[in-house]
Amino acid sequence: MNSMEVTLDTSGIAELATAVDTLSNSVFNANLNALADGDVVELMQRLETCKRKLSALDSRLIIEACNRSLPKGSAAKDVVPFLRQTLGLSKYDASVRVKITMQCGEFFEPTGHLRPATLAKTAEAYEAGDISRDHVRNIIDVMNHLPTDIPAETRTEAEEILVGHSRVGWPDDLPKIGRDILARIDPDGKVVSDVDRRRRRGLILGRPGVDGMSWIEGWLTPELRALLDAVFAKLARPGMCNIDDVDSIAATAKAVDSKVLDAAARRDRRDAGQRTHDALYALLQPGVDPAKLGSHRGLPVQAIVTMSLNDLERGTGVATTASGGHVSINEALEMAAGTRPVLAVLDADALPLYLGRCDRLASPAQRLALIARDKGCTRPGCETPASMCAVHHIADWGKGGPTDLNNLTLACDHCHALVNDSAEGWKTVVMGKDSPDRGRTGWIAPKSLDPTGIPRVNDRHHVGERVAAAIESSCLKWGSRAA
């Protein structure tokens, strides 16, 4: 908590609440049309920080209510029902607030001493408005999965890595970072092993309902997920295997005409779940050989797994699939031996070999190198995996840009279409030698979105590399010491 305590009487609290209410009404009723685009974005960002600070106050109020035994004295009897009854919250929202309070709140011990927050770094960033409630929720989930017997300094290092990412990154990426941290501090699988994962595997097909439809649920091993992702990347693509469109491209098609596929995609009204269903249905049809599904974006339809040479030699860390999934190093090696995926191993600089050619289209070897290097769409903020991306010329081919590896990058279809010479178009450049991201693809947003024109890179697919670097420079090596 903040070191400066402010003592308020009842009227002071009422005045503060009234001020917050007045400010909210003023902003809500303000004429925003007069604001420039940049002012709108700045207002959104500043208000988001204010809302985060206010949400961080929940822990103090919940602790105060508990100290006064308000939940026990009410009809609710417990904290979660008390919050639901008092504030009109969902059970999930109330439970999350209590979970955050237990980890980020400061409690008085029976001796009268104030016990610091369990996740002090997280609490500090939350109270400052630097991270959101979703960040905190994901940080807590990751920290709860770490081994209980790791040294205190290792746990602190892990929390600092998570909080450091949260200040600049998205909450959705934290589970991925957590997997990387766990894989490196638990290389021998003492906490979560391949055997544990396989024990949980299973699919359940429910009984057909009155309408004949059946529900399905279960858990897939990382290996099966990687293999299915490779198939679905092609067969579940818009325009493919649409059972509602007789002219849709079939799974047995030996060659896919891009114009025919584009036309079928424009007619496709299925959602992602329906496309996945139809892809699985097509895969199981007579005459469909999974080993002969042709190619997708210039590569055979098969799992592509990337790992670093350092992780391979140490047997720690995780390997990344082209669809953005993770498998352990041992699982990746078993897949390479048994199911013949493409296995890419990167050197100490995480760079593949230089490949160049005189044609406009990238070669399969170049695509493999880009998947290993970029791992997904390179536009900042985009989380589309490599399996759903096209190859983009950083310097346009029509303006003399070569089809060489250092002039190629991955971009999903949506982001690829954003690159153009109009005032609202994005630009792509190669980051220079003086940049900490030298050699990577920088994207320059149109001035309406970013007047600075500063090229930015996408780190969403590279969080594992940052975690590995942080671990190498810290004491977060419990697994190797324990061995």
N, C-alpha and C positions, 0 to 999 in steps of 0.2 A: 504494500500500500504506500501511498504518498506519505513522505515524512511530515508534511505540513497538514496538521489537522485543523479543521475549521469548526468551531462550536456554533451551532445554530439553534435558536429557539423556535417555537412553533411558527411564529410569524415569519421568521427568516426562511424556513423550509417552504412555507406557502408562497413567499415572494419568488423563490427560485423556481418552483414548479410553475408559477404563473408566467415567469419570464421565458421558460422553455416553451410553454404553450403558446405564448404570444409570438415568439420567434417562429415557431412552426406555422402558425396561421399566416404570418407576414410573408414567409417564403411561398407558402401554398397559394396565396392569393395575389402574389406579385405578378406583374406583367413581364414575362420572360422573353417576349418577342423582341424587346429592345437590346437583349444581350447578344454579343458576338458569339460565334461557335466556340471559341476558346474559353470565353467566360462561362458558358454553360457547362463545359467539361470541368472547369476549375470549381464551380459551385457544387457540382455533383461530388467531386473529390473531397472538398472541405466538409460538406455535410456528411459524407460517409465516415470521415474521421470522427466527427461529433457523435454520430450514432454509435460507432464502436466504443467510444469512451463511455457513453451512457449505458450501453449494454454491459460493459465491464463492471458497472456499479451493482449489477444484479447480485454478485457474490457477496458484497458487503451487506446488502439488504437481507439476503437469505440468511446469512450468519446472524445478523441482528434479530431477525424474526425467530430463529432457533434459540438464541440466547434468552429470549423472552418467553420461550415455550409457546409461541403463538400457534404452531401447527398442532401441538398436543391439546391445547386449550380449545381448538375449534372442532367442528364435526368431522373434519378431514382426518385428524389424528397423526398423519405423516406429512413429510415435506412436499412430496410430489403432488398428492391430492390437494394439499393446502394451496400450492401455486396454481393448480388448475382451477380450483374453486374461487380463489381470490382474483386471479388475473385472466381467467377464461382461456387458458392455454391448452394445447393438445398434450397428451401424455408424453409424446416424444419430446416436444419442446421443453416441458417442465423437467423431464429426466435429464436432458442435456444441460440445462442450467444448474441442476444439482451436481452433476458430474463435474462440471467446470468449477463450481464452488469448492468441491472437495479437493481439487488439485491446485487451484489458483487462489484460494482464499487463505486468509491468516486467521488462525484460531487461538483462543486462550487455553493454555494448559491448565490442569487442575491446580498447579502451583501458582497460577496467575500470570505466568510468563506468556508472551505472545509468540506462537510458533510460526516461523516463516512459511510461505506457500511451498508446497511440495515441488511445483514447477515454477520456481521463482522467475526465471528468464521469460517464460511464457506469460506469466502474470504481468510482468513489467511492460512487455510489448503490447499486451492487450489493453492495459490501462492507458497507455500512451496513444491508443488509436491506430497503432501501426499494423495490427493484424485483426482479423475478423473472428467472430464466434466460430465460423466453420474452420478457420485455421486452428483455433484452440482445440476444437473437438477432434480434429484429425491428429494433432500433436499428441493429445492424451491417448488416443487409440494406439498410436505407434509406441509411445513410451510404455504402455501397459503390456505390450507384447515383447519387450526386451527381457532378457534373463534377469531374474531377481537377485542373482549373486554376483553380478558384474560390479566392479569397483565404482565408488561414488563419482570419481572423476570421469570415468567412461560414460556414465549416465548423463553427467553434466555436458560432456562434449556432444553427445547425441542430441540433447535438447537444444544446444546452441546451433547445431547444424540445421535442425528443423525450424527454429525461430528465424535464423538467418535467411533461409529460403522464403519463409512466410512473409517477411518484410517486402520482398520484391516479386514473389511468385504466387501461384494459385493454390487454393486449398486442395483441389483435386489431385495435385501432384504429390502430396505428402505421403499417401500410401506407397507410392512407387519409391520415394526416398527411404521410407521405412523398410521396404524390402531390401534395398541396397545396404542399409546400415546393418540389418539383422544378418544378411548373408556374409558380411565381413567381420562382424564380431562373433558370429556363430558358424564358422566355416565347417565344423565337423557335424553340424546338424543336431546339436544337443537340445535345441529348443524346438525347431521345426525341421524335420528331416524329410528326405524323399519318401522314406517308408511311411511316415505319418500321413503325407499327402496321398499316397496310394491307398492307404487304409480308408481314407475318407471318400475315395472315388465311388461313383455310382450314378445311375440314371433310373428314375422311376417313371413308368408310364401309368397314369391313372386309368380307372375304368371309364369307358366311353359314357358320355352323358346322354340325355334324351335325344339331343340333336346329333349324336354320333361323334362329337368332338371329344378329344382326350387331352388332359393337361399333362405336362411333363416338367420334372424338376430334378435337380441333382447337382453333383460336383464333378468337374472335369479336371484331370491332371494337366499340368502345364504342357506336357508333350502333346496330348490330344488336342488341347486348345490351339497350339501352334499349327498342327496339321489341318484342323478344321478352318482356322483363319485363312490359311493359304488357299483352300478350296473356295471358301465363301468370298474371298476378295475378288474372284472372277465370277463365280456362278450367282452370287447375290448382288452383283453390280446392277444398277438401274438399266433396264432393257434386256437383261439376261433371264432366261428360264421363267418367264412370266406366264403362269397357267391361265391368265385371263386374256392373253394376247397370242393369237395363233401365229402371228408374224414375229414373235420374240425370238431372240437367238437361243438355240438349244444347246444343251451341254455337250452334245455329240458333234457340234459344228467344228470342222477341221480348221477353218479360218474364219475370223470375225472381221467383216467389213466395217470400218469405223463409221461410215456414213449411215449404214443400216443400223448399227448399234445406237448412234446418236438419235436417229429417228425413233427407235424403239424406246429409248430412255425418255424422250419427250412425251411419249404416250403413257409412260409408267406412272401409275398413281399409288403404288404400294408403299407402305411404310417399311422401315428397316426389318421389323420382325417378320412381316409377310415375305419379304425378299429372302430372308434366311430360311424360312420354312420351304419356299419353292426351290431354293438351291439344294436343300437336303433331299427333297423329293426327287429332283432331277438326278442327283448323285446316285440314288438307289434304283434308278430305272435300269431295265435290262439293256445290255450293250454299252453301258457307260463304265469305262475303265478309269479309276482315279489316277492311274499312272500315265494316262494318255489324254489328259485334259488340255493339251496344247500349251499355250503361253498366255500370260497376263502382263500387259505393259512391257512386252518384250522379253519376259523371263518365264521359264517353265513354272507350272503351278506346283510348287513344293515349298516346304518350310525353309526359310533363310534365317540362320542363326549367327549372331555376331558376338565375339568375346574378345577381351584384350589378352595380349600375350602374358602380361603380368598376372592376371587372374588365372589363366590357364596353368602357368607354372606353379602358382601357389595353391591352386585348387580351391580358391575362395571366390566370392563375388557371384555375379549372375551374368547369364548370357541374354541378349536381347533378340527378340524375333522381329521380322519385318512388319508384323502387325502391331508392334508395341508391347507385346507380352514379355514375361521374364521366365526363364527356366534356370535351374542351378547349373553350375559348370558340369557336374557329373551327368545330369539329365541331358544336357546338350551333346556331350560326347557319346552317350548311349544312342541318342537320336541319329547322330552322324554315322554311327556304325550300323544301325539297324534299319532306319527308314530313309537313308540317303538324302537328307536335306543339304542345301548349300551351307557350308560352314566357313565363315570369314573370321580370320584372326588378325587383329590390328596390332601394329607395333607400339613402342613406348610412347610415341607421339600421337597415337590414335589416328594415323593416316594410312590409307591404302596406297598402292603403287600408282604412279602417274600413268594415265592412259589417254592417248589422243588419236583422233581420226579425222579424215577429210569429209566424211558424210555428215548430213544434217542430223540424222537420227543417231542417238547414242547406242553403242553396242551393248549386248548382254553383259559383257565383262564390266563396262563402265557403269551400268545400272547396279550391278552387284556392289561395285566400289562405292557408289553413292548411297546405297542402302546402309552399308557398313559405316560410312562417314557421317551422313546426315540423320539417318534413322527415322526421318519423317519430314513433313512439310517444314520449310525453313522460314516461313513468314512468322514474325513474332506473335506469340499467343496461340498459334494454330497447333492443335494436338492430333491432326490426321497422321496416321502411321505411314511408313514407307510403302506398304503394300497397296495403299490407295492414292499414290502420288504419281505424277508424270515427271519427266525430265525437262527442266527449263534451262534455256541459255541465259546466263547472267548478262552478258553482252549479247544483244540480239543477233541471231544468225543472219537475218536480212541486212544487218549493218556491219557485217564482217566478223561477228563473234564466232570463234572456232568451236568445234565440237570436241574440246579437250576437257579433261576432268576438272581442271582448275577454272573452267568457264561454265561448268554444269552444276546444277543443284536440283533438289527435289521440291516440288510444289504440288499441292492438291489441285484438282480441277477448278475449284472456286477461287483459290488464291492466284492460280496461274492466270485466270481471266482478269485479275485486278491490275496486272502489269501492262501498262500502255502509256502512250505519250500525251494523253489528255491532261487537263488540269487536275482531274480527280484520279489519275492513274498513279500506281505505285512504281517505284524504280528499284532495281537490284544492282548491287555492286559487290566486289570482292573486298573484304576488309583488309586494310593495308598492314605493312610490316610493323608499324608502331602501335597497332591496336592489340589489346589483350586477346582479341578474337581473330587474329590474323589468319587469312586464308579461308575463313568462313564466309557465308553469304550474308550480306547486310541488306536490309529492306528499308527503303526511304518512303515514308508515308506522304500522301499529298498534303499540301500546306494547310488545307482546311482541317486536317486531323492533327498535324504536328508542324507548326510553323518553323521549328528549328531546322528541319531537314536533316537531322542526325540519323545516320544508318544504324539500325538495331538488329541484333541477331535473336534467334529463337533458342532458348535454353530448355524448353519443355521436354525435349527428347534426350537431354544430356545431363539430367540430374544425377545419374549414377556416376558419371565422370567427376562431377564436383564433390560428391560424397567420398569417392575414392581418394581424391586429392586432399580433402579435409582430414580423412582418416590417416593418410600417410604423414601428415604434418602434425598429428595430435597423438594423444594417448589412447585413442579409441581402437585398441587392438587386443581387447580382452581375449578373443578367441585364440589368437596365436600364443598369448602368454599362458592361457589355461592349458593348451596342448603341451 
